[in-house]
């Protein structure tokens, strides 16, 4: 375990099992269809790569980068597009893949933007969900784990661009991020 972690919240073995389960569920739901997976950068990149390897349906991949956090632990409420999609989504089945849903503000903004582009369908898959922090009416379609309101890193999640490479999801010690 990394010295900056208070504890491991979700071990890599549990993550792998859940990603396989989500892959089976998504594959069953989209059987016979083509899917456009949209990775929300940077946090969801590791989850997306592992999830796509579990899918048995035809899938294309695109990515989008939006930010409302910067180097903070709390959302600023102002959403900025840092990188838009390369592909057209019109008439396509979309699966937005997110690392974590907290307040839901950023993802609500993103999904409203994507719906305006006229996809055939849009579903949300998140590895981690903090429903206790939700500030908007947003319910993901596929959830890996519901977690408590703690600041977590690892498996793609970061604090100030650090800790993404950790194989487990761990709780970051509050003194590391100044609380």
trRosetta pair geometry for C-beta under 8 A, 3 or more apart (Angstrom, degrees):
i j d omega theta_ij theta_ji phi_ij phi_ji
1 5 5.4 -109 175 67 102 129
1 7 7.7 -36 -150 -141 151 31
1 8 6.0 -117 -107 -47 117 101
1 168 7.8 -46 -110 51 79 140
1 170 6.8 133 -151 -110 98 148
2 5 4.8 92 68 -7 86 107
2 154 8.0 -172 10 -80 132 113
2 163 7.0 -160 66 -121 173 95
2 166 6.0 -73 -21 -102 132 130
2 170 6.8 177 40 54 104 162
4 163 7.2 -106 79 -83 133 122
4 172 6.2 -10 142 -145 98 79
4 173 5.7 -127 -176 21 56 106
4 176 4.9 71 -161 -89 108 149
5 8 6.9 42 153 -66 144 56
5 153 7.5 -131 -92 58 96 105
5 154 7.8 22 -91 -41 132 128
5 166 7.8 130 -56 -145 135 162
5 170 3.8 -24 -136 152 134 142
5 171 6.4 104 -163 66 80 51
5 172 6.4 -64 -108 -101 57 40
5 173 6.7 165 -153 -28 8 84
6 170 7.3 161 46 167 62 94
6 171 4.4 -48 54 97 109 104
6 172 6.9 46 -4 114 94 11
6 173 4.9 137 -58 -83 85 67
6 174 7.9 34 -56 -12 132 70
7 170 6.5 -171 98 -154 35 86
7 171 5.3 18 52 36 76 111
8 11 5.8 51 151 -78 134 71
8 168 4.8 -21 -143 145 110 149
8 169 7.4 101 -165 76 67 47
8 170 5.0 -54 -107 -99 49 90
8 171 8.0 -154 -89 9 7 77
9 147 6.4 43 165 -137 142 123
9 150 7.1 175 -84 76 141 136
9 152 5.9 -59 20 -116 150 124
9 168 7.7 152 47 155 60 99
9 169 5.1 -57 65 108 103 92
9 170 5.9 157 4 -121 83 27
9 171 5.4 102 -48 -39 110 87
10 14 5.2 -117 -170 83 83 126
10 15 5.8 100 137 -59 112 91
10 145 5.8 -133 -87 -25 148 174
10 147 7.7 -84 -33 -91 119 120
10 155 7.9 -45 85 2 110 150
10 168 6.4 177 88 -170 55 80
10 169 4.2 21 48 47 100 110
11 14 5.0 92 61 8 78 101
11 15 7.1 -140 101 -6 40 89
11 168 5.2 -37 -128 -120 39 116
12 15 5.4 -52 -147 36 36 116
12 16 6.3 40 155 -22 68 103
12 155 7.5 170 -104 -79 77 115
12 167 4.2 -10 -81 146 135 104
12 168 5.1 -88 -41 -76 78 70
13 16 5.8 -50 -148 33 31 112
13 17 6.6 30 154 -17 62 105
14 17 5.8 -54 -148 37 32 111
14 18 6.3 29 155 -17 66 109
14 145 8.0 57 138 -73 117 135
15 18 5.9 -61 -148 40 29 108
15 19 6.2 29 155 -21 66 107
15 127 7.5 13 -141 -159 98 119
15 144 7.4 21 -135 -177 66 139
15 155 6.0 -143 -134 -113 161 154
15 167 8.0 -165 42 163 144 70
15 168 7.3 -173 -14 -126 131 50
15 169 6.9 131 -74 -12 126 102
16 19 5.8 -53 -144 35 29 111
16 20 6.5 30 155 -19 62 105
16 50 7.4 -110 -115 -170 64 137
17 20 5.8 -55 -153 34 31 112
17 21 6.5 31 150 -19 64 107
18 21 5.4 -53 -148 37 35 114
18 22 6.2 36 154 -18 67 104
18 127 7.8 102 111 -147 129 76
18 144 4.6 85 146 -153 136 90
18 145 6.6 -37 -131 -45 169 91
19 22 5.7 -52 -145 38 31 111
19 23 6.3 38 152 -24 63 106
19 47 7.1 -155 -106 -151 118 71
19 50 4.9 -20 -177 129 158 117
19 51 5.5 -119 -160 -83 98 67
19 54 6.0 177 143 -25 83 150
19 127 7.9 -13 -83 -113 89 99
19 144 7.2 -1 -70 -113 60 122
20 23 5.6 -54 -150 34 30 116
20 24 6.7 31 153 -19 63 102
20 54 5.4 -164 -119 -125 47 135
21 24 5.9 -53 -152 33 31 110
21 25 6.5 28 152 -16 64 108
22 25 5.6 -57 -147 38 33 112
22 26 6.1 29 158 -16 69 108
22 51 6.3 -45 99 -127 120 105
22 54 7.1 83 79 93 74 150
22 125 6.5 110 -176 -157 129 123
22 142 5.4 99 -145 175 105 127
22 144 6.3 -47 -50 -86 139 79
23 26 6.0 -54 -140 40 27 107
23 27 6.1 29 158 -20 62 111
23 51 5.8 -177 -77 -158 93 62
23 53 7.7 -51 -112 83 150 53
23 54 2.4 -82 -103 124 168 121
23 55 5.4 -121 -154 -61 92 52
23 56 7.8 99 159 -13 96 77
24 27 5.8 -58 -146 38 26 113
24 28 6.4 26 156 -19 63 107
24 54 7.1 -71 -35 164 59 111
25 28 5.9 -56 -151 35 28 110
25 29 6.4 24 153 -17 64 109
25 142 6.4 155 97 -119 131 117
26 29 5.6 -57 -146 39 32 111
26 30 6.2 -1 164 8 68 113
26 35 7.7 60 165 -114 108 169
26 51 7.7 47 23 180 154 108
26 55 6.2 -53 96 -106 116 98
26 57 7.6 -114 129 18 84 125
26 95 6.8 53 -150 -124 129 153
26 125 6.8 -12 -81 -83 132 144
26 142 6.4 -14 -68 -78 100 159
27 30 6.5 -74 -139 53 24 88
27 31 6.6 57 155 -71 62 78
27 54 7.5 -122 -33 132 122 77
27 55 5.3 167 -76 -148 97 60
27 56 4.3 58 -147 36 139 90
27 57 5.3 179 -133 -18 68 95
28 31 5.9 -14 -152 -33 31 112
29 123 7.9 15 130 -13 149 172
30 33 4.5 -99 -171 61 78 113
30 35 5.0 13 -175 -60 160 121
30 57 4.6 -28 103 -64 107 176
30 93 6.4 153 -126 131 116 156
30 95 7.9 -67 -53 -51 148 128
31 57 6.4 -130 -98 -87 35 112
32 57 7.8 -55 15 -127 23 107
33 57 6.4 4 68 -166 67 137
33 58 7.7 -137 112 51 38 93
33 93 5.5 43 155 1 131 156
34 57 7.3 179 -112 157 31 101
34 58 4.5 -40 -113 92 79 116
34 59 7.4 171 -166 -85 62 32
34 60 7.2 33 171 -8 104 98
34 92 7.4 -65 100 -145 97 91
34 93 6.9 153 87 35 53 109
35 55 7.4 -109 55 -167 142 149
35 57 5.6 71 0 108 118 126
35 58 6.9 153 22 90 72 59
35 59 4.6 -21 72 -108 100 80
35 60 7.3 -172 94 27 51 66
35 93 5.2 -61 -111 95 62 111
35 94 7.8 124 -165 -115 71 14
35 95 5.6 13 -177 -5 117 118
36 59 7.5 151 -97 -160 20 65
36 60 5.0 -21 -112 67 71 100
36 61 7.8 162 -163 -89 59 18
36 62 6.3 5 -179 10 104 110
36 87 6.5 -148 -145 100 136 147
36 89 6.4 -152 82 -121 156 81
36 92 4.8 37 -3 148 128 135
36 93 6.6 153 19 80 77 56
36 94 5.3 -32 74 -105 99 62
36 95 7.1 171 84 23 47 73
36 119 8.0 -126 50 -132 126 123
37 48 6.6 142 152 -153 127 104
37 51 7.7 168 -143 101 146 116
37 52 6.2 -137 38 -89 171 104
37 59 5.4 28 -15 -176 111 116
37 60 7.0 -175 25 84 74 44
37 61 5.1 -21 69 -107 102 68
37 62 7.4 164 85 29 53 62
37 95 5.0 -28 -109 71 64 105
37 97 5.8 16 -172 -17 97 124
38 62 5.4 -19 -109 75 72 90
38 63 6.8 142 -165 -108 59 27
38 64 5.8 11 -180 2 109 109
38 85 6.8 -50 -125 -98 115 117
38 89 8.0 -7 -63 -97 132 128
38 94 6.0 4 -8 -165 120 100
38 95 6.8 172 20 82 74 49
38 96 4.9 -27 69 -108 111 60
38 97 6.5 171 78 17 50 77
38 114 7.6 -146 19 -109 172 143
39 44 5.1 -168 -163 99 77 110
39 45 6.0 73 173 -96 136 55
39 48 4.0 -8 -106 -84 114 167
39 61 6.6 19 -13 -167 110 100
39 62 7.4 -169 22 94 77 39
39 63 4.4 -29 67 -107 96 88
39 64 7.5 165 80 25 50 62
39 97 5.3 -26 -104 67 54 113
40 43 6.9 -12 104 57 90 91
40 44 4.8 74 58 11 74 135
40 63 7.6 166 -85 -158 14 73
40 64 6.0 -28 -110 72 59 87
40 65 7.5 123 -169 -103 55 39
40 66 6.9 -46 -153 31 100 95
40 96 6.5 43 -40 -178 108 91
40 97 6.5 -160 7 85 81 55
40 98 4.8 11 32 -102 138 70
40 99 7.2 -122 78 -3 104 78
40 107 7.9 -50 -88 -101 164 88
40 110 7.2 -3 -106 -147 123 171
41 44 7.0 -94 -81 45 28 85
41 45 6.2 41 -119 -57 72 103
41 63 5.1 57 -39 175 111 119
41 64 6.8 -169 12 84 90 32
41 65 4.1 -42 67 -88 112 91
41 82 7.8 -106 82 75 113 119
41 83 6.7 9 44 51 138 127
42 45 5.8 -30 -173 -15 57 121
42 65 7.0 26 -44 -120 67 109
42 156 7.4 -164 132 -170 69 87
42 158 7.3 8 89 1 115 133
42 164 7.3 -46 130 -111 112 149
43 98 7.6 22 90 -172 114 59
43 99 3.6 -95 137 4 109 149
43 100 6.8 -70 151 14 147 89
43 156 5.0 99 -176 144 51 98
43 157 5.4 36 -148 -98 108 54
43 158 6.7 -130 -96 8 87 88
43 164 7.6 -136 -118 -118 54 106
44 47 5.0 -67 -159 54 65 113
44 48 5.1 72 141 -33 90 105
44 97 5.0 152 170 122 140 87
44 98 5.4 -106 -74 -143 136 20
44 99 4.3 -142 -75 -45 67 79
44 127 7.4 173 -123 -7 81 112
44 156 6.2 85 -98 156 12 151
45 48 5.7 -54 -142 35 25 113
45 49 6.5 26 159 -20 61 105
45 63 7.9 18 -95 -121 88 136
45 156 5.7 174 49 -129 70 118
46 49 5.9 -51 -149 33 31 110
46 50 6.5 23 156 -11 63 108
46 155 5.6 -149 94 -178 139 58
46 156 3.8 -151 27 -59 109 109
46 164 7.2 164 -22 173 130 92
47 50 6.0 -63 -150 42 28 106
47 51 5.9 26 156 -20 67 113
47 97 6.5 -171 107 166 107 113
47 99 5.8 163 5 -104 140 70
47 127 4.7 -108 -119 -52 147 130
47 144 7.9 -105 -142 -37 127 150
47 155 6.7 69 -61 154 88 100
47 156 5.7 -87 -14 12 89 156
48 51 5.7 -58 -140 39 27 110
48 52 6.1 29 162 -22 65 107
48 61 7.4 110 165 -140 122 120
48 97 4.7 120 -94 108 94 149
49 52 6.2 -54 -146 32 25 109
49 53 6.9 24 155 -18 58 106
50 53 6.0 -59 -158 32 32 112
50 54 7.1 26 149 -17 63 108
51 54 5.7 -64 -160 33 38 111
51 55 6.9 44 148 -34 69 100
51 97 6.4 -171 56 -132 154 141
51 125 7.1 130 -154 128 160 146
52 55 5.7 -45 -153 15 40 117
52 59 6.1 -154 -141 101 92 147
52 61 6.6 -12 -103 -78 150 125
55 59 5.3 41 108 -20 153 144
60 87 6.8 106 130 -84 135 168
62 85 4.9 41 153 -147 139 93
62 86 5.6 -156 -137 40 108 84
62 87 4.7 -118 -74 18 143 113
63 83 6.9 13 112 107 92 128
63 85 7.6 166 71 -110 28 61
64 81 7.4 -58 -174 -143 98 93
64 83 6.2 -173 -153 94 39 79
64 84 6.3 -2 -127 -146 91 31
64 85 5.4 -32 -75 -61 101 75
64 110 7.1 136 111 -146 145 121
65 81 7.3 103 84 -170 61 54
65 82 3.9 -60 111 71 109 106
65 83 3.9 54 27 32 106 98
66 79 5.7 1 179 -172 116 98
66 80 6.6 162 -158 81 65 44
66 81 5.5 -35 -101 -103 83 51
66 82 6.5 -178 -94 10 24 85
66 106 6.0 158 116 -173 122 108
66 109 7.5 179 178 92 153 116
66 110 5.8 -144 6 -81 162 114
67 70 6.5 90 164 -59 123 51
67 79 7.3 152 76 -151 36 54
67 80 5.2 -19 59 58 87 95
67 82 5.7 53 -8 -32 109 121
67 106 7.9 -49 -172 -130 11 136
68 75 4.5 18 121 -153 114 93
68 76 5.3 -147 178 43 71 79
68 77 6.4 120 -170 -14 121 8
68 78 6.1 162 -133 70 84 42
68 79 4.9 -37 -71 -91 108 63
68 80 7.3 155 -76 13 55 72
68 105 6.6 -129 124 97 174 111
68 106 4.6 -146 6 -81 131 113
69 72 5.4 -144 -174 62 68 81
69 73 7.6 19 -158 -119 111 8
69 74 7.4 165 -128 87 82 22
69 75 5.8 -58 -79 -100 73 53
69 76 6.9 178 -96 -8 22 86
70 76 6.7 49 2 -29 109 128
71 160 4.8 43 -150 -103 100 82
71 161 7.9 -47 -109 -9 92 87
72 75 7.9 177 92 -67 118 12
72 76 6.8 109 41 -55 146 88
73 151 5.6 -34 -152 -113 125 135
73 159 7.0 -2 -90 -128 91 104
73 177 5.2 82 -57 162 133 143
73 179 7.2 -74 48 -31 159 128
75 102 6.9 174 -30 86 118 128
75 103 5.5 -97 20 22 145 137
75 105 5.8 144 144 53 160 129
75 106 6.4 -142 -128 -35 132 107
77 105 6.2 -60 -123 158 59 161
79 105 7.3 -159 -54 134 114 92
79 106 5.4 148 -105 -123 115 73
79 109 4.6 172 11 97 168 165
79 110 7.6 -143 -169 -50 148 77
81 84 5.6 25 174 -69 133 83
85 89 6.6 31 108 -39 170 107
88 92 7.7 133 111 -7 69 127
88 117 7.6 -164 -165 174 65 118
89 92 5.3 -112 -165 49 53 114
89 94 5.7 15 -156 -72 121 126
89 114 6.2 -43 98 -159 168 88
89 117 4.8 66 61 115 110 129
89 118 7.6 151 99 71 83 54
89 119 4.7 -44 150 -80 104 100
90 117 6.0 -112 -66 155 72 79
90 118 4.7 24 -127 83 82 102
90 119 6.8 -119 -113 -84 21 43
91 118 6.9 9 -39 127 58 96
91 119 7.0 -90 21 -148 12 38
91 120 5.3 38 -171 -51 38 96
92 119 5.4 -59 65 -142 65 88
92 120 5.7 -158 77 9 8 101
93 119 7.1 110 -109 171 16 109
93 120 5.3 -47 -64 72 60 112
93 121 4.8 4 -125 53 75 102
93 123 8.0 2 -179 8 88 100
94 114 6.2 -156 122 171 171 136
94 119 4.7 -41 -11 -151 117 162
94 121 6.7 -162 31 94 68 56
94 122 4.5 -3 66 -111 112 73
94 123 7.2 171 93 28 64 58
95 123 5.5 -14 -112 69 69 92
95 124 7.8 151 -163 -101 56 17
95 125 5.8 15 180 -1 101 116
96 107 7.4 138 130 -150 144 98
96 110 6.9 130 -144 124 150 125
96 111 6.7 -106 -5 -87 161 88
96 114 7.1 -145 -66 -14 126 168
96 122 6.8 28 -15 -172 106 93
96 123 7.3 -163 25 95 76 41
96 124 4.9 -24 67 -111 104 69
96 125 7.0 171 83 27 51 67
97 125 5.1 -17 -108 72 69 103
97 126 7.7 155 -162 -86 45 41
98 101 6.0 69 110 -58 144 85
98 107 6.1 -21 -83 -99 159 126
98 124 6.6 -3 6 -169 117 98
98 125 7.2 165 26 87 70 50
98 126 4.4 -23 74 -103 98 89
98 127 7.5 -135 99 12 57 74
98 140 7.6 -120 44 -106 121 132
99 126 7.1 10 95 -154 13 79
99 127 5.5 -22 -155 32 46 117
99 128 6.6 3 150 29 60 100
99 155 7.8 159 -148 110 108 86
99 156 5.2 -146 -111 107 132 120
99 157 5.4 163 157 -75 138 86
100 126 6.5 96 -118 -173 17 115
100 127 6.7 -47 -68 66 60 89
100 128 4.1 -16 -108 74 84 109
100 129 7.3 -180 -155 -78 59 29
100 130 7.0 31 180 -9 101 101
100 152 7.3 160 -93 65 151 114
100 157 6.2 48 -18 -101 128 126
101 104 5.7 37 -179 -87 104 71
101 107 5.7 -33 -120 -4 102 154
101 124 7.7 58 -65 156 140 135
101 126 4.9 -58 -15 -114 104 168
101 128 7.3 -174 23 98 61 62
101 129 5.0 -1 54 -120 103 72
101 130 6.7 -158 94 32 59 70
101 134 7.7 20 140 -92 103 93
101 138 7.0 -140 -171 113 137 123
101 140 6.0 -171 -7 -41 154 124
102 130 5.1 12 -120 51 56 126
102 133 4.9 -37 -178 101 69 142
102 134 7.9 179 142 -79 33 50
103 106 7.6 90 68 2 97 80
103 133 5.5 -79 -76 141 53 98
103 134 6.4 120 -160 -131 33 29
103 135 4.3 -3 -168 9 94 111
103 136 7.1 66 149 5 76 89
104 107 5.5 -69 -155 52 54 106
104 108 5.4 60 148 -31 85 106
104 134 4.9 35 -11 -139 129 81
104 135 6.1 -167 48 46 96 67
104 136 4.5 -139 102 51 118 96
104 138 3.9 169 -163 43 131 136
105 108 5.9 -56 -145 33 24 111
105 109 6.5 25 156 -17 60 107
105 135 5.9 -1 -54 65 97 120
105 136 6.0 129 -84 -11 54 127
106 109 5.8 -57 -155 35 30 112
106 110 6.4 28 150 -18 65 108
107 110 5.4 -52 -144 38 36 114
107 111 6.1 32 158 -18 69 105
107 124 6.8 66 -179 -131 130 143
107 138 6.0 122 93 -179 112 156
108 111 6.0 -54 -141 39 28 105
108 112 6.3 30 157 -18 63 107
108 136 4.7 -37 -49 107 157 157
108 138 5.1 -115 -74 -69 96 133
109 112 6.0 -58 -149 36 26 110
109 113 6.4 27 152 -19 62 108
110 113 5.6 -59 -153 36 30 113
110 114 6.3 26 154 -17 67 107
111 114 5.5 -52 -143 39 35 110
111 115 6.2 39 155 -22 67 103
111 122 6.3 142 -149 141 93 141
111 124 6.9 -50 -84 -65 130 119
111 138 7.5 150 23 -130 146 114
112 115 5.8 -50 -145 34 30 112
112 116 6.7 36 152 -25 60 103
113 116 5.8 -55 -158 27 31 114
113 117 7.3 27 147 -18 61 104
114 117 5.7 -58 -162 29 41 113
114 119 6.3 -1 157 -12 94 127
114 122 5.8 131 115 -119 125 146
115 118 7.8 56 174 -68 43 28
115 119 7.0 -80 -111 27 42 95
115 122 6.2 -102 -78 9 79 154
119 122 5.2 98 73 -58 140 95
123 141 4.0 -46 -164 26 103 157
123 142 7.0 63 151 -5 117 98
124 138 7.8 19 22 176 167 99
124 140 4.2 -103 102 -130 110 76
124 141 5.4 132 51 12 62 86
124 142 7.2 -160 103 35 50 73
125 140 6.7 114 -108 -177 17 115
125 141 6.6 -49 -70 69 62 89
125 142 3.9 -8 -115 67 83 118
125 143 7.9 -159 -152 -66 52 32
126 129 5.5 103 95 -66 133 87
126 140 4.7 -86 10 -114 110 165
126 142 7.2 159 25 90 53 68
126 143 5.8 -3 66 -115 90 65
126 144 6.7 -113 111 10 56 90
127 144 4.2 -8 -157 18 47 145
127 145 6.9 0 157 25 63 89
127 155 7.2 -152 160 123 162 128
127 156 7.9 118 16 53 157 129
127 169 8.0 171 138 -66 124 143
128 144 6.3 -39 -60 65 44 110
128 145 5.5 -20 -110 69 66 91
128 146 7.9 119 -163 -115 58 18
128 147 5.2 -12 -160 2 105 128
128 152 6.9 -141 -154 69 170 148
128 157 7.6 -4 20 -60 144 143
128 169 6.9 150 -70 -142 135 161
129 140 6.1 -135 -90 22 130 133
129 143 4.8 -36 -11 -140 136 121
129 144 7.8 155 -8 48 88 67
129 145 7.2 -178 26 92 75 43
129 146 5.1 -40 75 -105 97 63
129 147 7.0 144 66 17 43 76
130 133 4.5 18 122 19 114 115
130 134 7.5 174 102 -43 68 72
130 146 7.6 127 -95 -162 29 65
130 147 5.8 -45 -83 72 78 83
130 148 7.5 21 -127 140 93 15
130 149 5.8 97 -162 -92 123 65
131 134 5.4 -21 -158 -17 51 120
131 146 6.2 -24 2 -140 107 113
132 148 7.3 4 21 -148 143 50
132 149 5.3 -93 84 -46 125 111
133 149 5.6 131 -54 -108 107 108
134 138 6.6 -157 -148 51 117 89
140 143 5.2 116 86 -69 123 89
143 146 6.5 30 155 -56 137 76
145 169 7.9 -171 56 49 148 156
147 150 7.0 -92 153 40 108 92
147 152 6.6 -20 149 -27 160 149
147 169 7.9 -97 -93 133 152 142
150 171 4.8 -31 150 -126 136 112
151 159 7.1 54 162 -81 120 126
151 171 6.9 95 70 -158 56 67
151 172 4.9 -56 107 48 102 108
151 174 7.4 117 31 -95 126 64
151 177 6.2 -87 132 30 166 154
151 179 7.9 133 -11 29 143 138
152 157 5.8 30 112 108 83 157
152 169 5.2 20 177 177 127 98
152 170 6.6 158 -150 81 77 30
152 171 5.8 -49 -96 -95 72 50
152 172 6.8 169 -118 -8 18 87
153 157 5.0 -149 -135 105 39 95
153 158 6.0 50 -137 -125 100 20
153 159 5.4 -68 -82 -11 131 95
153 162 7.5 -1 -161 101 147 72
153 163 3.7 15 159 122 132 147
153 164 7.6 -86 -175 -68 91 38
153 166 6.6 74 124 34 88 136
153 169 7.4 166 83 -151 26 60
153 170 6.1 -27 64 64 75 81
153 172 5.0 65 -2 -58 115 112
154 157 6.0 1 48 53 38 94
154 163 5.7 -68 -63 162 56 99
154 164 7.5 142 -128 -143 21 18
154 166 3.4 -67 -120 85 95 115
154 167 7.0 -25 -174 60 110 20
154 168 5.3 -12 155 87 154 48
154 169 4.8 -175 76 -107 111 36
154 170 5.0 81 -13 14 140 83
155 164 7.9 -83 79 -168 13 52
155 166 6.7 -61 -27 89 55 74
155 167 6.6 46 -74 -175 82 26
155 168 6.8 -70 -36 144 107 9
155 169 5.2 -51 21 -65 123 81
156 164 5.4 16 -135 -155 24 89
157 163 7.1 -29 97 107 66 107
157 164 6.8 173 60 -109 23 64
157 169 6.7 52 28 -127 131 93
158 161 5.4 13 171 -114 149 17
158 162 5.9 128 -159 54 95 35
158 163 5.5 152 -127 59 57 86
158 164 4.8 -23 -72 -59 101 90
159 162 5.9 -33 70 58 70 90
159 163 6.0 35 24 21 82 130
159 172 5.8 67 -23 -106 147 168
159 176 6.9 90 98 124 156 115
159 177 5.5 -96 -164 -83 143 119
160 177 7.9 177 -13 -111 109 90
161 164 7.4 -38 -171 -20 47 117
163 166 5.3 -20 -173 -5 74 119
163 170 7.9 -114 -169 54 127 106
163 172 7.2 -77 -71 -89 172 114
166 169 7.9 127 104 -90 112 27
166 170 6.4 -61 138 10 152 115
172 176 5.4 -101 171 60 102 135
172 177 6.1 60 124 -15 133 117
173 176 4.9 99 72 -12 85 105
174 177 6.6 -77 -157 51 41 86
174 178 7.8 -88 165 67 68 18
174 179 4.4 -86 -166 78 103 86
175 178 7.5 47 -161 -79 33 25
175 179 7.9 -109 -71 58 29 49
